[in-house]
Structures are given as C-alpha cells and as structure tokens.
Amino acid sequence: MKTILAKLRLYWPLTKSLQTGLLLSTGLAGFMSARSPFAPWFDFAGLAVSLFLAITGSTIINMWYDRDIDAVMNRTHHRPLADGRIKPAEAFRLGLVLSTLGVGLALTMSPLYGLIVFAGLFFDVLVYTLWLKRRTSWSIVWGGISGAMPILAGRAFAIGRMDGIGLLLALAVLFWIPTHILTFAMLYSDEYKLAKIPTFPSAYGLQFTRLTIAVSSVLAALAILVAAVLIGMQSGSLRLLVVLSTGLMFLATVTIFRPSEKVNFGLFKYASVFMLSAMLLLSI
C-alpha cells in the first residue's frame, strides 16, 4: 500500500490536477446545462471518468514531450519528468493508455461524444504541443480549441447533437484560456525565451498582450452570458452571473489603462474563479 501511495504521489503532478479539474468541471457543466437536475448517474459517471482519463492522458503526453522545456525553466524544473524522477518511457506509456481508455470509453457511450473527445486530444497533443507550440505564439489558439472540447462534448452527449448553445459555451472557454496562458507568458517571459518558446510578449510586446487578454476576457464573459440566457437560467443565478461577468470585464479594462503585474495576476486569478463559478451556475 505504501508503495502504491508513493507511486501515486510521484505521478500525480503529471496530471496538472488544478487544470484538469477545471477542464473536467466544464465538461460536466456542459452536460448538466441540458440534463440538470434529471441526469442518470451512470451517464454522469461515464462522462466524468472518460473525460478525466482523456484529459489526464493528453496532459501526461504533453509533459512527456515538453520535459526538455520544463528542465530549463525555474517554474517547472522540479516536475518529476524534468528532474528525472520518472522515466520518459513510463510516462509516455501511461499517458497513451489513459488517453486510449478515455477516448475508447467515450466512443462506447456515444460516437459523437467520442469524436469530440478525440478531437480535443488531437488538437492538444498533435496540433498544439507537437506541431505549433515551439514554432509560433499563435499556437494558443489551438490550445484554446482543445480546452473548449470538454464542454462541447458534455453538451453534445447530453442532447445527442451539437447545438448553438454548446458552441457558445465552447467559445467562452476558448476566449477564457488566453487569460491563463498569456498571463504566465508575461510573468515568465525570460524563462520562455531561455526555453526558446515563442510567446505573445516576445513577438508583439506587453501592450498588445494585455489588449489580447482584455478582449478575450470580455468575449468569454459575453459568450457565457448569451449561452445562459438561451439555456433559460433562472433569474437569481443569471443576475449573479451578470455580476461576475461585469467584474471580469472591469478588470480586463483596468489591465489596459492601468497595467501592472499585480493587476494582470489579479485578472488571472479572478478569471479562474469566474469560470468555475459560471460552470457551477450552469450546472444548477
């Protein structure tokens, strides 16, 4: 038992649990936006397990491929692949097995759902990480598309097709993701340069990067609000979502006219709280 727990503690950082948890919450919210409160437990459980496996598997493969980058960055050099505590071949096999299980389970649940889950993995691993991340700062667009797939998949699984609401929810996540990625790109610009990873700050400067974060944050808030109205969210929850969205748009505006590292990081933290809160409101 101690050996198993030690192994789990060693491998757990490979899952990026906070990121995985947030993406998983979007998938569950997409499902519950159409099924709540009458969701068969086996559908909900199958969705949760398949998404967790697929997201975790793709994350581990990404960390396997990026271990050389992680090793030269102070923020990531302590990760178990970067510092040699886990053998690359073991991590790759684990990521491949988890991804295969996740997509395979999703396909047995629904061909459309499985296809969307596979698309998320494809865009994340092959397009974003292996092809574009080391070549262009615009790789974040494809990273955002992959991050938007769980909520689209959850909604599609619930209703048996893709609809406008699902696409709006996916756009909300797509526009939210630059707030996360570009904030880190500004905070750790020197480390990304050392790792030879092209970023918006290095390619276009800090002002354009802040403007991109602000615009994408506003678009994320608007997309969530429109989707909530179309879903028929109850007035109390909708008012709360309006307040949260207004806060996000206000902070986004402040980053343009009164930029500072503190304000930028405040927007980053608030955006994560906003997205998680929005997913909870969509679920209920």
Short mmCIF file of the C-alpha atoms (twelve columns), coordinates in Angstrom:
data_MODEL
# 
_entry.id   MODEL 
# 
loop_
_atom_site.group_PDB 
_atom_site.id 
_atom_site.type_symbol 
_atom_site.label_atom_id 
_atom_site.label_alt_id 
_atom_site.label_comp_id 
_atom_site.label_asym_id 
_atom_site.label_seq_id 
_atom_site.Cartn_x 
_atom_site.Cartn_y 
_atom_site.Cartn_z 
_atom_site.pdbx_PDB_model_num 
ATOM 1   C CA . MET A 1   0.000   0.000  0.000   1 
ATOM 2   C CA . LYS A 2   2.820   2.414  0.877   1 
ATOM 3   C CA . THR A 3   4.477   1.666  -2.467  1 
ATOM 4   C CA . ILE A 4   1.256   2.407  -4.350  1 
ATOM 5   C CA . LEU A 5   0.710   5.664  -2.470  1 
ATOM 6   C CA . ALA A 6   4.307   6.718  -3.073  1 
ATOM 7   C CA . LYS A 7   3.913   5.966  -6.781  1 
ATOM 8   C CA . LEU A 8   0.679   7.932  -6.906  1 
ATOM 9   C CA . ARG A 9   2.284   10.949 -5.215  1 
ATOM 10  C CA . LEU A 10  5.132   10.772 -7.715  1 
ATOM 11  C CA . TYR A 11  2.907   10.617 -10.788 1 
ATOM 12  C CA . TRP A 12  0.123   12.926 -9.619  1 
ATOM 13  C CA . PRO A 13  1.932   16.179 -10.606 1 
ATOM 14  C CA . LEU A 14  1.925   14.932 -14.196 1 
ATOM 15  C CA . THR A 15  -1.852  15.351 -14.267 1 
ATOM 16  C CA . LYS A 16  -1.763  19.115 -13.520 1 
ATOM 17  C CA . SER A 17  -4.668  18.462 -11.202 1 
ATOM 18  C CA . LEU A 18  -5.962  22.055 -10.967 1 
ATOM 19  C CA . GLN A 19  -6.026  22.479 -14.733 1 
ATOM 20  C CA . THR A 20  -7.518  19.019 -15.225 1 
ATOM 21  C CA . GLY A 21  -10.144 19.668 -12.561 1 
ATOM 22  C CA . LEU A 22  -11.228 22.926 -14.173 1 
ATOM 23  C CA . LEU A 23  -11.477 21.378 -17.645 1 
ATOM 24  C CA . LEU A 24  -13.397 18.441 -16.194 1 
ATOM 25  C CA . SER A 25  -15.809 20.852 -14.498 1 
ATOM 26  C CA . THR A 26  -16.537 22.489 -17.869 1 
ATOM 27  C CA . GLY A 27  -17.420 19.120 -19.391 1 
ATOM 28  C CA . LEU A 28  -19.733 18.248 -16.525 1 
ATOM 29  C CA . ALA A 29  -21.319 21.706 -16.689 1 
ATOM 30  C CA . GLY A 30  -21.931 21.312 -20.408 1 
ATOM 31  C CA . PHE A 31  -23.732 18.059 -19.696 1 
ATOM 32  C CA . MET A 32  -25.730 19.412 -16.752 1 
ATOM 33  C CA . SER A 33  -26.756 22.513 -18.694 1 
ATOM 34  C CA . ALA A 34  -29.046 20.207 -20.677 1 
ATOM 35  C CA . ARG A 35  -29.787 17.379 -18.217 1 
ATOM 36  C CA . SER A 36  -29.940 19.056 -14.783 1 
ATOM 37  C CA . PRO A 37  -31.462 18.041 -12.436 1 
ATOM 38  C CA . PHE A 38  -32.510 14.779 -14.099 1 
ATOM 39  C CA . ALA A 39  -29.196 13.183 -15.014 1 
ATOM 40  C CA . PRO A 40  -28.891 9.374  -14.840 1 
ATOM 41  C CA . TRP A 41  -25.983 8.633  -12.548 1 
ATOM 42  C CA . PHE A 42  -24.388 6.191  -14.995 1 
ATOM 43  C CA . ASP A 43  -24.303 8.808  -17.769 1 
ATOM 44  C CA . PHE A 44  -22.819 11.366 -15.406 1 
ATOM 45  C CA . ALA A 45  -20.256 8.876  -14.061 1 
ATOM 46  C CA . GLY A 46  -19.285 7.697  -17.548 1 
ATOM 47  C CA . LEU A 47  -18.831 11.287 -18.667 1 
ATOM 48  C CA . ALA A 48  -16.680 12.133 -15.649 1 
ATOM 49  C CA . VAL A 49  -14.480 9.045  -15.972 1 
ATOM 50  C CA . SER A 50  -13.979 9.260  -19.740 1 
ATOM 51  C CA . LEU A 51  -13.156 12.976 -19.652 1 
ATOM 52  C CA . PHE A 52  -10.801 12.557 -16.710 1 
ATOM 53  C CA . LEU A 53  -8.924  9.757  -18.452 1 
ATOM 54  C CA . ALA A 54  -8.681  11.601 -21.770 1 
ATOM 55  C CA . ILE A 55  -7.649  14.936 -20.237 1 
ATOM 56  C CA . THR A 56  -5.153  13.340 -17.872 1 
ATOM 57  C CA . GLY A 57  -3.685  11.153 -20.609 1 
ATOM 58  C CA . SER A 58  -3.157  14.045 -23.002 1 
ATOM 59  C CA . THR A 59  -1.662  16.172 -20.209 1 
ATOM 60  C CA . ILE A 60  0.871   13.468 -19.354 1 
ATOM 61  C CA . ILE A 61  1.849   13.068 -23.019 1 
ATOM 62  C CA . ASN A 62  2.321   16.831 -23.266 1 
ATOM 63  C CA . MET A 63  4.578   16.828 -20.208 1 
ATOM 64  C CA . TRP A 64  6.500   13.878 -21.634 1 
ATOM 65  C CA . TYR A 65  7.171   15.820 -24.833 1 
ATOM 66  C CA . ASP A 66  7.935   19.117 -23.069 1 
ATOM 67  C CA . ARG A 67  10.273  17.674 -20.449 1 
ATOM 68  C CA . ASP A 68  13.276  19.410 -22.056 1 
ATOM 69  C CA . ILE A 69  11.493  22.761 -21.833 1 
ATOM 70  C CA . ASP A 70  10.460  22.149 -18.217 1 
ATOM 71  C CA . ALA A 71  14.046  21.301 -17.289 1 
ATOM 72  C CA . VAL A 72  15.379  24.765 -18.196 1 
ATOM 73  C CA . MET A 73  12.559  26.830 -16.639 1 
ATOM 74  C CA . ASN A 74  12.675  27.685 -12.940 1 
ATOM 75  C CA . ARG A 75  8.887   27.430 -12.715 1 
ATOM 76  C CA . THR A 76  8.828   23.831 -13.937 1 
ATOM 77  C CA . HIS A 77  12.279  22.284 -13.433 1 
ATOM 78  C CA . HIS A 78  11.070  20.434 -10.310 1 
ATOM 79  C CA . ARG A 79  8.477   18.393 -12.218 1 
ATOM 80  C CA . PRO A 80  9.163   14.651 -11.948 1 
ATOM 81  C CA . LEU A 81  9.868   14.183 -15.671 1 
ATOM 82  C CA . ALA A 82  12.094  17.243 -15.881 1 
ATOM 83  C CA . ASP A 83  14.247  16.262 -12.906 1 
ATOM 84  C CA . GLY A 84  14.471  12.576 -13.855 1 
ATOM 85  C CA . ARG A 85  12.375  11.001 -11.092 1 
ATOM 86  C CA . ILE A 86  10.115  9.408  -13.707 1 
ATOM 87  C CA . LYS A 87  11.451  7.695  -16.806 1 
ATOM 88  C CA . PRO A 88  10.139  9.228  -20.050 1 
ATOM 89  C CA . ALA A 89  9.082   5.854  -21.487 1 
ATOM 90  C CA . GLU A 90  6.980   5.083  -18.406 1 
ATOM 91  C CA . ALA A 91  5.222   8.452  -18.569 1 
ATOM 92  C CA . PHE A 92  4.542   8.124  -22.292 1 
ATOM 93  C CA . ARG A 93  3.050   4.647  -21.873 1 
ATOM 94  C CA . LEU A 94  0.852   5.856  -19.023 1 
ATOM 95  C CA . GLY A 95  -0.366  8.856  -20.998 1 
ATOM 96  C CA . LEU A 96  -1.083  6.718  -24.050 1 
ATOM 97  C CA . VAL A 97  -3.013  4.120  -22.033 1 
ATOM 98  C CA . LEU A 98  -5.108  6.717  -20.204 1 
ATOM 99  C CA . SER A 99  -5.873  8.609  -23.422 1 
ATOM 100 C CA . THR A 100 -6.868  5.436  -25.220 1 
ATOM 101 C CA . LEU A 101 -9.105  4.327  -22.365 1 
ATOM 102 C CA . GLY A 102 -10.748 7.742  -22.175 1 
ATOM 103 C CA . VAL A 103 -11.480 8.009  -25.882 1 
ATOM 104 C CA . GLY A 104 -12.483 4.346  -26.085 1 
ATOM 105 C CA . LEU A 105 -14.978 4.697  -23.245 1 
ATOM 106 C CA . ALA A 106 -16.341 7.899  -24.782 1 
ATOM 107 C CA . LEU A 107 -16.901 6.162  -28.145 1 
ATOM 108 C CA . THR A 108 -18.850 3.340  -26.492 1 
ATOM 109 C CA . MET A 109 -21.075 5.913  -24.788 1 
ATOM 110 C CA . SER A 110 -21.774 7.904  -27.971 1 
ATOM 111 C CA . PRO A 111 -19.926 8.089  -31.317 1 
ATOM 112 C CA . LEU A 112 -20.414 11.877 -31.493 1 
ATOM 113 C CA . TYR A 113 -19.253 12.361 -27.915 1 
ATOM 114 C CA . GLY A 114 -16.242 10.130 -28.523 1 
ATOM 115 C CA . LEU A 115 -15.352 12.023 -31.705 1 
ATOM 116 C CA . ILE A 116 -15.362 15.366 -29.879 1 
ATOM 117 C CA . VAL A 117 -13.250 13.964 -27.042 1 
ATOM 118 C CA . PHE A 118 -10.796 12.594 -29.608 1 
ATOM 119 C CA . ALA A 119 -10.739 15.977 -31.371 1 
ATOM 120 C CA . GLY A 120 -9.754  17.645 -28.101 1 
ATOM 121 C CA . LEU A 121 -6.904  15.201 -27.620 1 
ATOM 122 C CA . PHE A 122 -5.825  15.570 -31.261 1 
ATOM 123 C CA . PHE A 123 -5.698  19.369 -31.116 1 
ATOM 124 C CA . ASP A 124 -3.966  19.367 -27.734 1 
ATOM 125 C CA . VAL A 125 -1.259  16.790 -28.335 1 
ATOM 126 C CA . LEU A 126 -0.594  16.760 -32.075 1 
ATOM 127 C CA . VAL A 127 -1.509  20.265 -33.229 1 
ATOM 128 C CA . TYR A 128 -0.718  22.420 -30.194 1 
ATOM 129 C CA . THR A 129 2.122   20.617 -28.414 1 
ATOM 130 C CA . LEU A 130 3.960   18.622 -31.072 1 
ATOM 131 C CA . TRP A 131 3.479   20.900 -34.080 1 
ATOM 132 C CA . LEU A 132 2.932   24.555 -33.158 1 
ATOM 133 C CA . LYS A 133 3.994   25.331 -29.579 1 
ATOM 134 C CA . ARG A 134 7.684   25.639 -30.443 1 
ATOM 135 C CA . ARG A 135 7.032   27.382 -33.756 1 
ATOM 136 C CA . THR A 136 4.532   30.190 -33.228 1 
ATOM 137 C CA . SER A 137 2.965   32.218 -30.442 1 
ATOM 138 C CA . TRP A 138 -0.414  31.700 -32.145 1 
ATOM 139 C CA . SER A 139 -0.349  28.084 -31.009 1 
ATOM 140 C CA . ILE A 140 -2.500  29.272 -28.094 1 
ATOM 141 C CA . VAL A 141 -5.480  29.384 -30.457 1 
ATOM 142 C CA . TRP A 142 -5.254  25.634 -30.968 1 
ATOM 143 C CA . GLY A 143 -4.566  25.107 -27.288 1 
ATOM 144 C CA . GLY A 144 -7.758  27.046 -26.632 1 
ATOM 145 C CA . ILE A 145 -9.721  24.938 -29.103 1 
ATOM 146 C CA . SER A 146 -8.602  21.754 -27.367 1 
ATOM 147 C CA . GLY A 147 -9.552  23.246 -23.994 1 
ATOM 148 C CA . ALA A 148 -13.014 24.055 -25.329 1 
ATOM 149 C CA . MET A 149 -13.731 20.470 -26.364 1 
ATOM 150 C CA . PRO A 150 -14.778 19.079 -22.919 1 
ATOM 151 C CA . ILE A 151 -17.717 21.481 -22.504 1 
ATOM 152 C CA . LEU A 152 -18.776 20.946 -26.121 1 
ATOM 153 C CA . ALA A 153 -18.511 17.176 -25.621 1 
ATOM 154 C CA . GLY A 154 -20.545 17.251 -22.413 1 
ATOM 155 C CA . ARG A 155 -23.331 19.258 -24.010 1 
ATOM 156 C CA . ALA A 156 -23.349 17.070 -27.151 1 
ATOM 157 C CA . PHE A 157 -23.519 13.898 -25.071 1 
ATOM 158 C CA . ALA A 158 -26.487 15.267 -23.124 1 
ATOM 159 C CA . ILE A 159 -28.622 16.164 -26.151 1 
ATOM 160 C CA . GLY A 160 -27.203 13.792 -28.779 1 
ATOM 161 C CA . ARG A 161 -26.028 16.535 -31.143 1 
ATOM 162 C CA . MET A 162 -24.051 19.762 -31.309 1 
ATOM 163 C CA . ASP A 163 -26.087 22.948 -30.933 1 
ATOM 164 C CA . GLY A 164 -25.584 26.689 -30.827 1 
ATOM 165 C CA . ILE A 165 -25.514 26.776 -27.032 1 
ATOM 166 C CA . GLY A 166 -22.761 24.168 -26.942 1 
ATOM 167 C CA . LEU A 167 -20.725 26.180 -29.443 1 
ATOM 168 C CA . LEU A 168 -21.218 29.350 -27.388 1 
ATOM 169 C CA . LEU A 169 -20.036 27.573 -24.255 1 
ATOM 170 C CA . ALA A 170 -17.024 26.271 -26.164 1 
ATOM 171 C CA . LEU A 171 -16.252 29.800 -27.376 1 
ATOM 172 C CA . ALA A 172 -16.428 31.041 -23.791 1 
ATOM 173 C CA . VAL A 173 -13.738 28.565 -22.742 1 
ATOM 174 C CA . LEU A 174 -11.706 29.282 -25.898 1 
ATOM 175 C CA . PHE A 175 -11.673 33.012 -25.096 1 
ATOM 176 C CA . TRP A 176 -11.003 32.368 -21.406 1 
ATOM 177 C CA . ILE A 177 -7.840  30.331 -21.981 1 
ATOM 178 C CA . PRO A 178 -5.622  33.230 -23.230 1 
ATOM 179 C CA . THR A 179 -6.086  34.896 -19.840 1 
ATOM 180 C CA . HIS A 180 -4.322  31.914 -18.307 1 
ATOM 181 C CA . ILE A 181 -1.642  31.272 -20.931 1 
ATOM 182 C CA . LEU A 182 -0.722  34.891 -21.728 1 
ATOM 183 C CA . THR A 183 -0.516  35.937 -18.076 1 
ATOM 184 C CA . PHE A 184 2.097   33.259 -17.495 1 
ATOM 185 C CA . ALA A 185 3.819   34.299 -20.722 1 
ATOM 186 C CA . MET A 186 4.237   37.812 -19.313 1 
ATOM 187 C CA . LEU A 187 5.234   36.727 -15.812 1 
ATOM 188 C CA . TYR A 188 7.852   34.256 -17.059 1 
ATOM 189 C CA . SER A 189 8.871   35.859 -20.355 1 
ATOM 190 C CA . ASP A 190 12.605  35.442 -19.661 1 
ATOM 191 C CA . GLU A 191 12.185  31.743 -18.941 1 
ATOM 192 C CA . TYR A 192 10.207  31.184 -22.123 1 
ATOM 193 C CA . LYS A 193 12.954  32.955 -24.074 1 
ATOM 194 C CA . LEU A 194 15.513  30.676 -22.451 1 
ATOM 195 C CA . ALA A 195 13.420  27.652 -23.453 1 
ATOM 196 C CA . LYS A 196 13.034  29.128 -26.993 1 
ATOM 197 C CA . ILE A 197 9.257   29.108 -26.864 1 
ATOM 198 C CA . PRO A 198 7.649   31.923 -28.900 1 
ATOM 199 C CA . THR A 199 5.130   33.942 -26.890 1 
ATOM 200 C CA . PHE A 200 2.919   36.966 -27.451 1 
ATOM 201 C CA . PRO A 201 5.076   39.229 -25.223 1 
ATOM 202 C CA . SER A 202 8.226   38.352 -27.158 1 
ATOM 203 C CA . ALA A 203 6.547   38.624 -30.562 1 
ATOM 204 C CA . TYR A 204 4.191   41.598 -30.094 1 
ATOM 205 C CA . GLY A 205 5.098   43.272 -26.812 1 
ATOM 206 C CA . LEU A 206 3.377   43.620 -23.458 1 
ATOM 207 C CA . GLN A 207 0.757   46.171 -24.510 1 
ATOM 208 C CA . PHE A 208 -0.617  44.005 -27.319 1 
ATOM 209 C CA . THR A 209 -0.585  41.002 -24.993 1 
ATOM 210 C CA . ARG A 210 -2.574  42.885 -22.350 1 
ATOM 211 C CA . LEU A 211 -5.039  44.021 -25.017 1 
ATOM 212 C CA . THR A 212 -5.442  40.425 -26.208 1 
ATOM 213 C CA . ILE A 213 -6.110  39.234 -22.652 1 
ATOM 214 C CA . ALA A 214 -8.645  42.015 -22.081 1 
ATOM 215 C CA . VAL A 215 -10.537 41.446 -25.328 1 
ATOM 216 C CA . SER A 216 -10.622 37.663 -24.897 1 
ATOM 217 C CA . SER A 217 -11.845 38.028 -21.291 1 
ATOM 218 C CA . VAL A 218 -14.693 40.295 -22.384 1 
ATOM 219 C CA . LEU A 219 -15.651 37.896 -25.171 1 
ATOM 220 C CA . ALA A 220 -15.590 34.963 -22.736 1 
ATOM 221 C CA . ALA A 221 -17.955 36.797 -20.381 1 
ATOM 222 C CA . LEU A 222 -20.331 37.762 -23.189 1 
ATOM 223 C CA . ALA A 223 -20.401 34.221 -24.606 1 
ATOM 224 C CA . ILE A 224 -21.229 32.766 -21.185 1 
ATOM 225 C CA . LEU A 225 -24.000 35.316 -20.639 1 
ATOM 226 C CA . VAL A 226 -25.636 34.705 -24.025 1 
ATOM 227 C CA . ALA A 227 -25.466 30.935 -23.509 1 
ATOM 228 C CA . ALA A 228 -27.001 31.299 -20.045 1 
ATOM 229 C CA . VAL A 229 -29.915 33.316 -21.414 1 
ATOM 230 C CA . LEU A 230 -30.534 30.791 -24.189 1 
ATOM 231 C CA . ILE A 231 -30.424 27.913 -21.703 1 
ATOM 232 C CA . GLY A 232 -33.067 29.684 -19.617 1 
ATOM 233 C CA . MET A 233 -31.008 30.158 -16.470 1 
ATOM 234 C CA . GLN A 234 -33.136 31.206 -13.503 1 
ATOM 235 C CA . SER A 235 -33.187 34.930 -12.782 1 
ATOM 236 C CA . GLY A 236 -31.295 34.716 -9.492  1 
ATOM 237 C CA . SER A 237 -28.439 32.719 -10.982 1 
ATOM 238 C CA . LEU A 238 -28.432 34.906 -14.076 1 
ATOM 239 C CA . ARG A 239 -28.099 38.081 -12.013 1 
ATOM 240 C CA . LEU A 240 -25.167 36.562 -10.144 1 
ATOM 241 C CA . LEU A 241 -23.554 35.597 -13.434 1 
ATOM 242 C CA . VAL A 242 -24.036 39.162 -14.702 1 
ATOM 243 C CA . VAL A 243 -22.264 40.495 -11.595 1 
ATOM 244 C CA . LEU A 244 -19.381 38.036 -12.050 1 
ATOM 245 C CA . SER A 245 -19.125 38.870 -15.751 1 
ATOM 246 C CA . THR A 246 -19.126 42.606 -15.035 1 
ATOM 247 C CA . GLY A 247 -16.250 42.090 -12.611 1 
ATOM 248 C CA . LEU A 248 -14.282 40.197 -15.252 1 
ATOM 249 C CA . MET A 249 -14.867 42.886 -17.869 1 
ATOM 250 C CA . PHE A 250 -13.951 45.645 -15.392 1 
ATOM 251 C CA . LEU A 251 -10.638 44.001 -14.506 1 
ATOM 252 C CA . ALA A 252 -9.942  43.383 -18.188 1 
ATOM 253 C CA . THR A 253 -10.430 47.110 -18.859 1 
ATOM 254 C CA . VAL A 254 -8.156  48.078 -15.953 1 
ATOM 255 C CA . THR A 255 -5.325  45.946 -17.371 1 
ATOM 256 C CA . ILE A 256 -5.321  48.136 -20.486 1 
ATOM 257 C CA . PHE A 257 -5.463  51.593 -18.905 1 
ATOM 258 C CA . ARG A 258 -3.635  50.928 -15.628 1 
ATOM 259 C CA . PRO A 259 -1.420  47.918 -16.336 1 
ATOM 260 C CA . SER A 260 0.734   46.360 -13.653 1 
ATOM 261 C CA . GLU A 261 1.927   42.895 -12.743 1 
ATOM 262 C CA . LYS A 262 -0.420  42.910 -9.733  1 
ATOM 263 C CA . VAL A 263 -3.451  43.820 -11.851 1 
ATOM 264 C CA . ASN A 264 -2.557  41.254 -14.511 1 
ATOM 265 C CA . PHE A 265 -2.225  38.465 -11.978 1 
ATOM 266 C CA . GLY A 266 -5.411  39.619 -10.248 1 
ATOM 267 C CA . LEU A 267 -7.285  39.238 -13.541 1 
ATOM 268 C CA . PHE A 268 -5.740  35.794 -13.990 1 
ATOM 269 C CA . LYS A 269 -6.936  34.625 -10.566 1 
ATOM 270 C CA . TYR A 270 -10.359 36.209 -10.929 1 
ATOM 271 C CA . ALA A 271 -10.825 34.653 -14.379 1 
ATOM 272 C CA . SER A 272 -10.301 31.187 -12.902 1 
ATOM 273 C CA . VAL A 273 -12.825 31.883 -10.127 1 
ATOM 274 C CA . PHE A 274 -15.218 33.328 -12.708 1 
ATOM 275 C CA . MET A 275 -15.052 30.275 -14.943 1 
ATOM 276 C CA . LEU A 276 -15.501 27.808 -12.090 1 
ATOM 277 C CA . SER A 277 -18.420 29.834 -10.705 1 
ATOM 278 C CA . ALA A 278 -20.016 30.052 -14.152 1 
ATOM 279 C CA . MET A 279 -19.759 26.275 -14.538 1 
ATOM 280 C CA . LEU A 280 -21.455 25.756 -11.165 1 
ATOM 281 C CA . LEU A 281 -24.267 28.145 -12.117 1 
ATOM 282 C CA . LEU A 282 -24.748 26.369 -15.449 1 
ATOM 283 C CA . SER A 283 -24.925 23.046 -13.642 1 
ATOM 284 C CA . ILE A 284 -27.713 24.061 -11.278 1 
# 
